Amino acid sequence: MATIRQLKRRIASVKNTAKITNALQLVAASKMRRAQDRALQAKPYAEKLRTVIAGLAAQSSDDGQPRHPLLVSRPVQNIGILHITPDRGLCGGLNANLNRSAGTFVAMQQEPVSVIAVGKKGRDFFARAHVPVIAEFTGLGDYPTQADTSGITRLVIDDYLNGTIDRVYISFPELISTAVQRPVIRQILPIEPPEMESEEAALAFGEDYIFEPSPKEVLEQLLPRYVEMQIYEAILQNAASFQSAQMVAMKNATDNANEIVRELTLTYNKARQEQITKELLDIVGGAAALEEA
């Protein structure tokens, strides 16, 4: 059994840990709401852009003209995965779940896979797994902007257009709720617009929409923007997921630390009571021995 001095040291140590985890919880909670709002605000724009892309693709599919390179599928010889993770830990199982999902996906591919890592945790994971990391982006901050992600989009599109990568997937955490973040892997290149018939496209856009110079040329201008928006939305989801996961993890850690302090305090009190009782017995025994003498 631990001595009283050891118990006091352990209680003080756990209390200090609880203070740290509680501070991290409060910081994450203050950042979480703003990060979640930014992620939610990006969704309507991305969904509307997806609808517009589908409608334009349906209207321009029968014109007999060559398709945009971002829409053209080709034989797959090299696969790229844009792996988005947080830069930091202390967020429960978020990083482990993301890396496990992406690692399983990479292991299942028959073709060579290259990784573009956004975030230190994903970069370190694939470096340890000896999977080629052709580029890395770290330090995007708690509230990344589109300017921060434009370089990532440009690299992904350029590597696809010049034939370095024949298919590109994106791996990121989708924020389901404050307590739940789900790893998602989705193909982003070549672009596969949601299927929509020409009649459905006409109904979606109505009779008042006139595309100048043509639906095909408007589509060509929107396709890079579509890829950029998918990447930006995923990075916003990652930021919101990290703050949410960290707040929950630090709350659980603080609660566990407080419970340990209560248990150690009870053990300390028992040990202290035993020591006092033993000392009293020694005093009584000594007094009795003096009287007998």
Contacts in CASP RR format, 6 or more apart in sequence:
PFRMAT RR
TARGET T0000
AUTHOR 0000-0000-0000
METHOD contacts of the structure
MODEL  1
MATIRQLKRRIASVKNTAKITNALQLVAASKMRRAQDRALQAKPYAEKLR
TVIAGLAAQSSDDGQPRHPLLVSRPVQNIGILHITPDRGLCGGLNANLNR
SAGTFVAMQQEPVSVIAVGKKGRDFFARAHVPVIAEFTGLGDYPTQADTS
GITRLVIDDYLNGTIDRVYISFPELISTAVQRPVIRQILPIEPPEMESEE
AALAFGEDYIFEPSPKEVLEQLLPRYVEMQIYEAILQNAASFQSAQMVAM
KNATDNANEIVRELTLTYNKARQEQITKELLDIVGGAAALEEA
1 271 0 8 1.000
2 10 0 8 1.000
2 267 0 8 1.000
2 271 0 8 1.000
3 271 0 8 1.000
4 268 0 8 1.000
4 271 0 8 1.000
4 272 0 8 1.000
4 275 0 8 1.000
7 264 0 8 1.000
7 267 0 8 1.000
7 268 0 8 1.000
7 271 0 8 1.000
8 268 0 8 1.000
10 264 0 8 1.000
11 261 0 8 1.000
11 264 0 8 1.000
11 265 0 8 1.000
11 268 0 8 1.000
14 257 0 8 1.000
14 260 0 8 1.000
14 261 0 8 1.000
14 264 0 8 1.000
15 257 0 8 1.000
15 261 0 8 1.000
17 253 0 8 1.000
17 257 0 8 1.000
18 254 0 8 1.000
18 257 0 8 1.000
18 258 0 8 1.000
18 261 0 8 1.000
21 250 0 8 1.000
21 253 0 8 1.000
21 254 0 8 1.000
21 257 0 8 1.000
22 250 0 8 1.000
22 254 0 8 1.000
24 90 0 8 1.000
24 246 0 8 1.000
24 250 0 8 1.000
25 246 0 8 1.000
25 247 0 8 1.000
25 250 0 8 1.000
25 251 0 8 1.000
25 254 0 8 1.000
28 243 0 8 1.000
28 244 0 8 1.000
28 246 0 8 1.000
28 247 0 8 1.000
28 250 0 8 1.000
29 247 0 8 1.000
31 142 0 8 1.000
31 243 0 8 1.000
32 178 0 8 1.000
32 240 0 8 1.000
32 243 0 8 1.000
32 244 0 8 1.000
32 247 0 8 1.000
34 143 0 8 1.000
35 142 0 8 1.000
35 143 0 8 1.000
35 236 0 8 1.000
35 239 0 8 1.000
35 240 0 8 1.000
35 242 0 8 1.000
35 243 0 8 1.000
35 244 0 8 1.000
36 175 0 8 1.000
36 178 0 8 1.000
36 240 0 8 1.000
36 243 0 8 1.000
36 244 0 8 1.000
38 143 0 8 1.000
38 236 0 8 1.000
38 239 0 8 1.000
38 240 0 8 1.000
39 175 0 8 1.000
39 233 0 8 1.000
39 236 0 8 1.000
39 237 0 8 1.000
39 239 0 8 1.000
39 240 0 8 1.000
42 229 0 8 1.000
42 232 0 8 1.000
42 233 0 8 1.000
42 236 0 8 1.000
43 233 0 8 1.000
45 229 0 8 1.000
46 229 0 8 1.000
46 230 0 8 1.000
46 233 0 8 1.000
49 222 0 8 1.000
49 225 0 8 1.000
49 226 0 8 1.000
49 229 0 8 1.000
50 193 0 8 1.000
50 194 0 8 1.000
50 226 0 8 1.000
51 194 0 8 1.000
51 204 0 8 1.000
52 222 0 8 1.000
53 191 0 8 1.000
53 193 0 8 1.000
53 194 0 8 1.000
53 219 0 8 1.000
53 222 0 8 1.000
53 223 0 8 1.000
53 226 0 8 1.000
54 193 0 8 1.000
54 194 0 8 1.000
54 195 0 8 1.000
54 196 0 8 1.000
54 201 0 8 1.000
55 193 0 8 1.000
55 196 0 8 1.000
55 200 0 8 1.000
55 201 0 8 1.000
55 204 0 8 1.000
55 205 0 8 1.000
56 201 0 8 1.000
56 211 0 8 1.000
56 215 0 8 1.000
56 216 0 8 1.000
56 218 0 8 1.000
56 219 0 8 1.000
56 222 0 8 1.000
57 71 0 8 1.000
57 193 0 8 1.000
57 196 0 8 1.000
57 219 0 8 1.000
58 193 0 8 1.000
58 195 0 8 1.000
58 196 0 8 1.000
58 197 0 8 1.000
58 198 0 8 1.000
58 200 0 8 1.000
58 201 0 8 1.000
59 198 0 8 1.000
59 201 0 8 1.000
59 202 0 8 1.000
59 211 0 8 1.000
59 215 0 8 1.000
60 214 0 8 1.000
60 215 0 8 1.000
60 216 0 8 1.000
60 219 0 8 1.000
61 198 0 8 1.000
62 198 0 8 1.000
63 216 0 8 1.000
65 216 0 8 1.000
68 219 0 8 1.000
68 220 0 8 1.000
68 223 0 8 1.000
69 161 0 8 1.000
70 157 0 8 1.000
70 160 0 8 1.000
70 161 0 8 1.000
70 189 0 8 1.000
70 190 0 8 1.000
70 191 0 8 1.000
70 223 0 8 1.000
70 224 0 8 1.000
70 227 0 8 1.000
71 190 0 8 1.000
71 191 0 8 1.000
71 193 0 8 1.000
71 223 0 8 1.000
72 190 0 8 1.000
73 190 0 8 1.000
74 166 0 8 1.000
74 190 0 8 1.000
75 166 0 8 1.000
76 111 0 8 1.000
76 166 0 8 1.000
76 167 0 8 1.000
77 111 0 8 1.000
77 112 0 8 1.000
77 166 0 8 1.000
78 111 0 8 1.000
78 112 0 8 1.000
78 113 0 8 1.000
78 114 0 8 1.000
78 163 0 8 1.000
78 164 0 8 1.000
78 165 0 8 1.000
78 166 0 8 1.000
79 109 0 8 1.000
79 111 0 8 1.000
79 112 0 8 1.000
79 113 0 8 1.000
79 114 0 8 1.000
79 165 0 8 1.000
79 166 0 8 1.000
79 167 0 8 1.000
79 168 0 8 1.000
79 169 0 8 1.000
80 113 0 8 1.000
80 114 0 8 1.000
80 115 0 8 1.000
80 116 0 8 1.000
80 159 0 8 1.000
80 165 0 8 1.000
80 167 0 8 1.000
80 168 0 8 1.000
80 169 0 8 1.000
81 102 0 8 1.000
81 105 0 8 1.000
81 106 0 8 1.000
81 113 0 8 1.000
81 114 0 8 1.000
81 115 0 8 1.000
81 116 0 8 1.000
81 168 0 8 1.000
81 169 0 8 1.000
81 170 0 8 1.000
81 171 0 8 1.000
81 185 0 8 1.000
82 116 0 8 1.000
82 118 0 8 1.000
82 152 0 8 1.000
82 156 0 8 1.000
82 168 0 8 1.000
82 169 0 8 1.000
82 170 0 8 1.000
82 171 0 8 1.000
82 188 0 8 1.000
82 231 0 8 1.000
82 234 0 8 1.000
83 98 0 8 1.000
83 102 0 8 1.000
83 115 0 8 1.000
83 116 0 8 1.000
83 117 0 8 1.000
83 118 0 8 1.000
83 122 0 8 1.000
83 126 0 8 1.000
83 171 0 8 1.000
84 98 0 8 1.000
84 118 0 8 1.000
84 119 0 8 1.000
84 170 0 8 1.000
84 171 0 8 1.000
84 172 0 8 1.000
84 173 0 8 1.000
84 234 0 8 1.000
84 235 0 8 1.000
84 238 0 8 1.000
85 95 0 8 1.000
85 98 0 8 1.000
85 99 0 8 1.000
85 117 0 8 1.000
85 118 0 8 1.000
85 119 0 8 1.000
85 120 0 8 1.000
85 121 0 8 1.000
85 122 0 8 1.000
85 123 0 8 1.000
85 125 0 8 1.000
85 173 0 8 1.000
85 238 0 8 1.000
86 94 0 8 1.000
86 95 0 8 1.000
86 119 0 8 1.000
86 120 0 8 1.000
86 121 0 8 1.000
86 238 0 8 1.000
86 241 0 8 1.000
86 242 0 8 1.000
87 119 0 8 1.000
87 120 0 8 1.000
87 121 0 8 1.000
87 138 0 8 1.000
87 139 0 8 1.000
87 140 0 8 1.000
87 141 0 8 1.000
88 120 0 8 1.000
88 121 0 8 1.000
88 242 0 8 1.000
89 95 0 8 1.000
89 121 0 8 1.000
89 246 0 8 1.000
90 246 0 8 1.000
90 249 0 8 1.000
90 250 0 8 1.000
91 242 0 8 1.000
91 245 0 8 1.000
91 246 0 8 1.000
91 249 0 8 1.000
92 245 0 8 1.000
92 246 0 8 1.000
92 248 0 8 1.000
92 249 0 8 1.000
93 245 0 8 1.000
93 249 0 8 1.000
94 173 0 8 1.000
94 181 0 8 1.000
94 241 0 8 1.000
94 242 0 8 1.000
94 245 0 8 1.000
95 121 0 8 1.000
95 122 0 8 1.000
95 125 0 8 1.000
97 173 0 8 1.000
97 181 0 8 1.000
97 183 0 8 1.000
98 121 0 8 1.000
98 122 0 8 1.000
98 171 0 8 1.000
98 172 0 8 1.000
98 173 0 8 1.000
98 183 0 8 1.000
99 121 0 8 1.000
99 122 0 8 1.000
99 125 0 8 1.000
100 183 0 8 1.000
101 171 0 8 1.000
101 183 0 8 1.000
101 185 0 8 1.000
102 122 0 8 1.000
102 125 0 8 1.000
102 126 0 8 1.000
102 171 0 8 1.000
102 183 0 8 1.000
102 185 0 8 1.000
103 125 0 8 1.000
103 126 0 8 1.000
103 129 0 8 1.000
103 131 0 8 1.000
105 169 0 8 1.000
105 171 0 8 1.000
105 185 0 8 1.000
106 113 0 8 1.000
106 115 0 8 1.000
106 126 0 8 1.000
106 129 0 8 1.000
106 131 0 8 1.000
111 166 0 8 1.000
112 132 0 8 1.000
113 131 0 8 1.000
113 132 0 8 1.000
114 131 0 8 1.000
114 132 0 8 1.000
114 133 0 8 1.000
114 134 0 8 1.000
114 165 0 8 1.000
115 126 0 8 1.000
115 131 0 8 1.000
115 132 0 8 1.000
115 133 0 8 1.000
115 134 0 8 1.000
116 133 0 8 1.000
116 134 0 8 1.000
116 135 0 8 1.000
116 136 0 8 1.000
116 137 0 8 1.000
116 152 0 8 1.000
116 155 0 8 1.000
116 156 0 8 1.000
117 123 0 8 1.000
117 126 0 8 1.000
117 133 0 8 1.000
117 135 0 8 1.000
117 136 0 8 1.000
117 137 0 8 1.000
118 136 0 8 1.000
118 137 0 8 1.000
118 138 0 8 1.000
118 140 0 8 1.000
118 152 0 8 1.000
118 235 0 8 1.000
118 238 0 8 1.000
119 136 0 8 1.000
119 137 0 8 1.000
119 138 0 8 1.000
119 139 0 8 1.000
119 140 0 8 1.000
120 138 0 8 1.000
123 133 0 8 1.000
123 136 0 8 1.000
123 138 0 8 1.000
126 133 0 8 1.000
127 133 0 8 1.000
134 159 0 8 1.000
135 155 0 8 1.000
137 151 0 8 1.000
137 152 0 8 1.000
140 148 0 8 1.000
140 149 0 8 1.000
140 235 0 8 1.000
140 239 0 8 1.000
141 148 0 8 1.000
141 239 0 8 1.000
142 239 0 8 1.000
142 243 0 8 1.000
143 239 0 8 1.000
144 232 0 8 1.000
144 235 0 8 1.000
144 236 0 8 1.000
144 239 0 8 1.000
146 228 0 8 1.000
146 232 0 8 1.000
149 228 0 8 1.000
149 231 0 8 1.000
149 232 0 8 1.000
149 235 0 8 1.000
150 228 0 8 1.000
152 231 0 8 1.000
152 235 0 8 1.000
153 224 0 8 1.000
153 227 0 8 1.000
153 228 0 8 1.000
153 231 0 8 1.000
153 232 0 8 1.000
156 168 0 8 1.000
156 188 0 8 1.000
156 189 0 8 1.000
156 227 0 8 1.000
156 231 0 8 1.000
157 189 0 8 1.000
157 224 0 8 1.000
157 227 0 8 1.000
159 165 0 8 1.000
159 168 0 8 1.000
160 166 0 8 1.000
160 168 0 8 1.000
160 189 0 8 1.000
160 190 0 8 1.000
165 189 0 8 1.000
167 187 0 8 1.000
167 189 0 8 1.000
167 190 0 8 1.000
168 187 0 8 1.000
168 188 0 8 1.000
168 189 0 8 1.000
169 185 0 8 1.000
169 186 0 8 1.000
169 187 0 8 1.000
169 188 0 8 1.000
170 185 0 8 1.000
170 186 0 8 1.000
170 187 0 8 1.000
170 188 0 8 1.000
170 230 0 8 1.000
170 231 0 8 1.000
170 234 0 8 1.000
171 183 0 8 1.000
171 184 0 8 1.000
171 185 0 8 1.000
172 183 0 8 1.000
172 184 0 8 1.000
172 234 0 8 1.000
172 235 0 8 1.000
172 237 0 8 1.000
172 238 0 8 1.000
173 181 0 8 1.000
173 182 0 8 1.000
173 183 0 8 1.000
173 184 0 8 1.000
173 237 0 8 1.000
173 238 0 8 1.000
173 241 0 8 1.000
173 242 0 8 1.000
174 181 0 8 1.000
174 182 0 8 1.000
174 183 0 8 1.000
174 184 0 8 1.000
174 237 0 8 1.000
174 241 0 8 1.000
175 181 0 8 1.000
175 237 0 8 1.000
175 240 0 8 1.000
175 241 0 8 1.000
175 244 0 8 1.000
176 182 0 8 1.000
177 244 0 8 1.000
178 244 0 8 1.000
178 247 0 8 1.000
178 248 0 8 1.000
179 244 0 8 1.000
179 248 0 8 1.000
181 241 0 8 1.000
181 244 0 8 1.000
181 245 0 8 1.000
186 230 0 8 1.000
188 227 0 8 1.000
188 230 0 8 1.000
188 231 0 8 1.000
189 227 0 8 1.000
191 223 0 8 1.000
191 226 0 8 1.000
191 227 0 8 1.000
196 204 0 8 1.000
211 218 0 8 1.000
212 218 0 8 1.000
END
